[in-house]
Protein backbone atom coordinates (compact mmCIF):
# COMPACT_ATOMS: atom_id res chain seq x y z
CA UNK A 1 0.00 0.00 0.00
CA UNK A 2 1.32 3.41 -0.92
CA UNK A 3 1.23 5.80 1.99
CA UNK A 4 -0.08 9.31 1.51
CA UNK A 5 1.80 12.39 2.63
CA UNK A 6 -0.23 14.45 5.08
CA UNK A 7 1.84 17.64 5.13
CA UNK A 8 -0.33 20.38 3.64
CA UNK A 9 2.35 23.04 3.63
CA UNK A 10 4.90 20.83 1.94
CA UNK A 11 2.74 18.85 -0.46
CA UNK A 12 -0.43 20.88 -0.96
CA UNK A 13 -2.49 17.79 -0.21
CA UNK A 14 -5.38 17.33 2.20
CA UNK A 15 -5.04 18.09 5.89
CA UNK A 16 -6.10 15.08 7.96
CA UNK A 17 -6.73 14.71 11.67
CA UNK A 18 -4.60 12.37 13.74
CA UNK A 19 -7.50 9.92 13.94
CA UNK A 20 -7.94 9.86 10.16
CA UNK A 21 -4.24 9.13 9.78
CA UNK A 22 -4.46 6.37 12.40
CA UNK A 23 -7.50 4.71 10.81
CA UNK A 24 -5.91 4.95 7.37
CA UNK A 25 -2.40 3.78 8.24
CA UNK A 26 -3.66 1.14 10.70
CA UNK A 27 -7.18 0.32 9.51
CA UNK A 28 -9.50 -1.60 11.81
CA UNK A 29 -11.48 -4.57 10.50
CA UNK A 30 -9.99 -4.60 7.01
CA UNK A 31 -10.76 -7.72 5.01
CA UNK A 32 -13.82 -9.84 4.35
CA UNK A 33 -15.98 -12.09 6.54
CA UNK A 34 -16.20 -15.61 5.20
CA UNK A 35 -19.79 -16.58 4.33
CA UNK A 36 -21.19 -13.27 5.60
CA UNK A 37 -24.80 -12.76 6.60
CA UNK A 38 -24.94 -9.44 4.75
CA UNK A 39 -22.99 -7.75 1.96
CA UNK A 40 -23.14 -4.12 0.92
CA UNK A 41 -21.34 -2.87 -2.17
CA UNK A 42 -21.34 0.76 -3.28
CA UNK A 43 -19.34 2.98 -5.59
CA UNK A 44 -17.32 2.06 -8.62
CA UNK A 45 -13.62 1.68 -9.29
CA UNK A 46 -14.21 3.51 -12.57
CA UNK A 47 -15.52 6.52 -10.58
CA UNK A 48 -12.59 6.40 -8.17
CA UNK A 49 -14.17 5.04 -4.97
CA UNK A 50 -15.67 1.66 -4.13
CA UNK A 51 -16.48 -0.13 -0.89
CA UNK A 52 -17.57 -3.63 0.08
CA UNK A 53 -18.94 -4.17 3.60
CA UNK A 54 -19.55 -7.64 5.03
CA UNK A 55 -21.43 -8.32 8.27
CA UNK A 56 -21.91 -11.19 10.71
CA UNK A 57 -25.33 -10.81 12.34
CA UNK A 58 -26.98 -12.59 15.26
CA UNK A 59 -30.24 -13.67 13.67
CA UNK A 60 -32.19 -13.74 16.94
CA UNK A 61 -31.33 -10.22 18.04
CA UNK A 62 -30.27 -8.74 14.67
CA UNK A 63 -27.15 -7.47 16.42
CA UNK A 64 -24.00 -6.95 14.36
CA UNK A 65 -21.39 -9.33 15.75
CA UNK A 66 -18.61 -8.48 13.30
CA UNK A 67 -18.00 -6.12 10.40
CA UNK A 68 -15.21 -5.97 7.84
CA UNK A 69 -14.54 -3.81 4.81
CA UNK A 70 -12.62 -3.68 1.58
CA UNK A 71 -12.14 -0.25 0.01
CA UNK A 72 -10.64 1.11 -3.15
CA UNK A 73 -10.08 4.81 -2.61
CA UNK A 74 -8.14 7.54 -0.87
CA UNK A 75 -7.06 7.88 2.74
CA UNK A 76 -10.44 9.35 3.72
CA UNK A 77 -12.29 6.44 2.11
CA UNK A 78 -10.22 3.87 3.99
CA UNK A 79 -10.48 5.77 7.28
CA UNK A 80 -14.26 6.25 6.86
CA UNK A 81 -14.82 2.56 6.14
CA UNK A 82 -12.65 1.60 9.09
CA UNK A 83 -14.51 4.01 11.37
CA UNK A 84 -17.86 2.70 10.16
CA UNK A 85 -17.05 -0.88 11.15
CA UNK A 86 -15.97 0.24 14.61
CA UNK A 87 -19.13 2.28 15.09
CA UNK A 88 -21.61 -0.43 14.08
CA UNK A 89 -20.14 -3.49 15.80
CA UNK A 90 -22.33 -4.46 18.74
CA UNK A 91 -25.32 -2.44 17.53
CA UNK A 92 -28.60 -3.85 16.28
CA UNK A 93 -29.44 -3.21 12.65
CA UNK A 94 -31.97 -0.54 13.64
CA UNK A 95 -29.43 1.18 15.87
CA UNK A 96 -26.80 1.04 13.14
CA UNK A 97 -29.15 2.52 10.55
CA UNK A 98 -29.54 5.62 12.72
CA UNK A 99 -25.87 6.33 12.10
CA UNK A 100 -25.33 9.30 9.76
CA UNK A 101 -22.41 10.16 7.54
CA UNK A 102 -21.78 13.09 9.88
CA UNK A 103 -21.35 10.62 12.76
CA UNK A 104 -18.61 8.88 10.78
CA UNK A 105 -16.84 12.16 10.05
CA UNK A 106 -17.14 13.34 13.66
CA UNK A 107 -15.81 10.02 14.95
CA UNK A 108 -12.68 10.70 12.89
CA UNK A 109 -12.35 14.22 14.27
CA UNK A 110 -13.55 15.65 10.97
CA UNK A 111 -12.81 15.14 7.28
CA UNK A 112 -11.63 17.66 4.69
CA UNK A 113 -14.77 19.18 3.18
CA UNK A 114 -13.73 17.89 -0.23
CA UNK A 115 -13.71 14.34 1.16
CA UNK A 116 -17.10 14.20 2.85
CA UNK A 117 -18.31 11.92 0.04
CA UNK A 118 -16.24 9.17 1.68
CA UNK A 119 -18.41 9.27 4.80
CA UNK A 120 -21.52 9.21 2.60
CA UNK A 121 -20.18 6.10 0.87
CA UNK A 122 -19.81 4.39 4.25
CA UNK A 123 -23.42 5.17 5.18
CA UNK A 124 -24.61 3.87 1.79
CA UNK A 125 -22.62 0.64 2.19
CA UNK A 126 -24.32 0.02 5.53
CA UNK A 127 -27.78 0.65 4.05
CA UNK A 128 -26.98 -1.69 1.16
CA UNK A 129 -25.80 -4.41 3.54
CA UNK A 130 -28.94 -4.20 5.68
CA UNK A 131 -31.11 -4.28 2.55
CA UNK A 132 -29.18 -7.36 1.40
CA UNK A 133 -29.73 -9.08 4.76
CA UNK A 134 -33.45 -8.34 4.63
CA UNK A 135 -33.77 -9.58 1.08
CA UNK A 136 -34.57 -6.19 -0.40
CA UNK A 137 -33.35 -6.05 -3.96
CA UNK A 138 -31.90 -2.82 -5.25
CA UNK A 139 -34.19 -1.08 -7.70
CA UNK A 140 -32.41 -0.04 -10.86
CA UNK A 141 -32.86 3.69 -11.36
CA UNK A 142 -34.03 4.90 -14.76
CA UNK A 143 -31.21 6.34 -16.83
CA UNK A 144 -32.92 9.74 -16.95
CA UNK A 145 -32.54 10.05 -13.15
CA UNK A 146 -28.74 10.09 -13.40
CA UNK A 147 -27.75 13.73 -13.03
CA UNK A 148 -23.96 13.38 -13.04
CA UNK A 149 -22.84 11.03 -15.81
CA UNK A 150 -19.16 11.41 -14.84
CA UNK A 151 -19.68 9.87 -11.39
CA UNK A 152 -23.02 8.10 -11.92
CA UNK A 153 -24.85 10.16 -9.27
CA UNK A 154 -28.65 10.09 -9.34
CA UNK A 155 -31.09 12.87 -8.60
CA UNK A 156 -32.43 10.80 -5.69
CA UNK A 157 -28.98 10.65 -4.09
CA UNK A 158 -28.40 14.38 -4.50
CA UNK A 159 -31.75 15.16 -2.87
CA UNK A 160 -31.22 12.69 -0.02
CA UNK A 161 -27.69 13.88 0.81
CA UNK A 162 -28.64 17.56 0.49
CA UNK A 163 -31.55 17.22 2.91
CA UNK A 164 -29.69 15.04 5.44
CA UNK A 165 -26.67 17.36 5.52
CA UNK A 166 -28.39 20.72 4.85
CA UNK A 167 -26.35 21.34 1.69
CA UNK A 168 -27.23 24.50 -0.21
CA UNK A 169 -24.49 24.99 -2.84
CA UNK A 170 -23.18 23.02 -5.81
CA UNK A 171 -19.73 22.99 -4.21
CA UNK A 172 -21.14 21.25 -1.14
CA UNK A 173 -22.98 18.71 -3.30
CA UNK A 174 -19.70 17.98 -5.09
CA UNK A 175 -17.89 17.53 -1.78
CA UNK A 176 -20.50 15.06 -0.52
CA UNK A 177 -21.33 13.16 -3.72
CA UNK A 178 -18.74 14.11 -6.39
CA UNK A 179 -21.60 15.23 -8.64
CA UNK A 180 -20.50 18.30 -10.59
CA UNK A 181 -16.83 17.53 -10.09
CA UNK A 182 -16.22 16.19 -13.61
CA UNK A 183 -17.14 17.90 -16.86
CA UNK A 184 -19.52 20.27 -15.07
CA UNK A 185 -22.42 19.84 -17.49
CA UNK A 186 -24.70 18.73 -14.63
CA UNK A 187 -24.18 21.88 -12.54
CA UNK A 188 -27.32 23.68 -13.82
CA UNK A 189 -29.42 20.62 -12.93
CA UNK A 190 -27.87 20.46 -9.45
CA UNK A 191 -28.65 24.16 -8.95
CA UNK A 192 -32.25 23.48 -10.02
CA UNK A 193 -32.58 20.60 -7.54
CA UNK A 194 -31.22 22.73 -4.69
CA UNK A 195 -33.58 25.54 -5.53
CA UNK A 196 -36.52 23.14 -5.46
CA UNK A 197 -35.45 21.67 -2.11
CA UNK A 198 -34.87 24.88 -0.20
CA UNK A 199 -37.46 27.18 -1.77
CA UNK A 200 -41.23 27.04 -1.60
CA UNK A 201 -42.31 26.18 -5.13
CA UNK A 202 -45.36 27.98 -6.41
CA UNK A 203 -48.26 25.51 -6.45
CA UNK A 204 -50.78 25.45 -9.31
CA UNK A 205 -52.57 28.73 -9.81
CA UNK A 206 -55.81 29.23 -7.95
CA UNK A 207 -58.42 31.92 -8.50
CA UNK A 208 -57.39 35.08 -6.74
CA UNK A 209 -59.15 35.88 -3.49
CA UNK A 210 -61.84 38.56 -3.47
CA UNK A 211 -60.50 42.10 -3.16
CA UNK A 212 -62.29 42.62 0.14
CA UNK A 213 -62.21 39.98 2.85
CA UNK A 214 -63.62 40.01 6.33
CA UNK A 215 -61.13 39.23 9.07
CA UNK A 216 -62.62 35.76 9.47
CA UNK A 217 -62.39 35.10 5.72
CA UNK A 218 -58.78 36.29 5.66
CA UNK A 219 -57.79 34.07 8.59
CA UNK A 220 -59.55 31.05 7.09
CA UNK A 221 -57.88 31.58 3.71
CA UNK A 222 -54.41 31.96 5.23
CA UNK A 223 -54.89 28.81 7.30
CA UNK A 224 -56.05 26.88 4.21
CA UNK A 225 -53.04 27.95 2.12
CA UNK A 226 -50.55 27.10 4.87
CA UNK A 227 -52.09 23.74 5.78
CA UNK A 228 -52.94 22.47 2.31
CA UNK A 229 -50.21 23.96 0.12
CA UNK A 230 -47.17 25.11 2.04
CA UNK A 231 -46.80 22.59 4.88
CA UNK A 232 -47.08 19.48 2.65
CA UNK A 233 -44.28 20.79 0.44
CA UNK A 234 -42.01 21.47 3.40
CA UNK A 235 -42.83 18.12 5.01
CA UNK A 236 -41.94 16.31 1.78
CA UNK A 237 -38.37 17.59 2.21
CA UNK A 238 -38.14 16.94 5.95
CA UNK A 239 -39.21 20.40 7.12
CA UNK A 240 -42.31 21.80 8.76
CA UNK A 241 -43.82 24.92 10.30
CA UNK A 242 -46.64 25.95 12.62
CA UNK A 243 -49.01 28.88 12.30
CA UNK A 244 -48.72 30.75 15.61
CA UNK A 245 -50.95 33.77 15.11
CA UNK A 246 -52.52 36.18 12.62
CA UNK A 247 -52.63 39.82 13.67
CA UNK A 248 -54.24 41.88 10.94
CA UNK A 249 -51.86 41.48 8.00
CA UNK A 250 -49.08 39.98 10.15
CA UNK A 251 -48.73 36.21 9.86
CA UNK A 252 -46.55 34.74 12.59
CA UNK A 253 -45.01 31.32 11.99
CA UNK A 254 -42.70 28.97 13.88
CA UNK A 255 -40.27 26.76 11.95
CA UNK A 256 -40.13 23.06 12.77
CA UNK A 257 -38.07 19.94 11.90
CA UNK A 258 -35.28 20.56 9.37
CA UNK A 259 -36.51 24.08 8.65
CA UNK A 260 -35.16 25.08 12.10
CA UNK A 261 -31.52 24.70 11.08
CA UNK A 262 -31.91 25.26 7.35
CA UNK A 263 -29.54 28.00 6.11
CA UNK A 264 -32.12 28.86 3.45
CA UNK A 265 -34.98 29.46 5.89
CA UNK A 266 -35.09 33.16 4.97
CA UNK A 267 -35.75 32.18 1.36
CA UNK A 268 -38.50 29.83 2.49
CA UNK A 269 -40.20 32.55 4.57
CA UNK A 270 -39.94 35.00 1.67
CA UNK A 271 -41.56 32.45 -0.64
CA UNK A 272 -44.43 31.93 1.82
CA UNK A 273 -44.93 35.68 2.10
CA UNK A 274 -45.07 36.08 -1.69
CA UNK A 275 -47.62 33.28 -2.00
CA UNK A 276 -49.88 34.76 0.69
CA UNK A 277 -49.63 38.19 -0.92
CA UNK A 278 -50.64 36.66 -4.24
CA UNK A 279 -53.68 34.84 -2.89
CA UNK A 280 -54.78 36.91 0.10
CA UNK A 281 -53.49 40.48 0.22
CA UNK A 282 -50.41 42.35 -1.01
CA UNK A 283 -50.14 43.84 2.49
CA UNK A 284 -49.38 40.48 4.15
CA UNK A 285 -46.10 40.19 6.02
CA UNK A 286 -44.70 36.93 7.37
CA UNK A 287 -42.59 36.78 10.54
CA UNK A 288 -40.89 33.97 12.45
CA UNK A 289 -41.66 33.70 16.15
FENZI-V146580 format. One record per helix or strand. SS is the DSSP state (H for helix, E for strand). FROM is the first residue (numbers start at 1). LEN is the number of residues. Records with the same first field share a line. If there is no record, write none. Layout:
SS = FROM-LEN, FROM-LEN
This chain:
H = 8-4, 18-8, 75-14, 93-5, 101-7, 113-21, 143-3, 155-11, 170-8, 187-12, 215-22, 258-3, 265-15
E = 30-1, 38-7, 49-10, 63-10, 92-1, 146-3, 153-2, 239-9, 250-8, 285-4
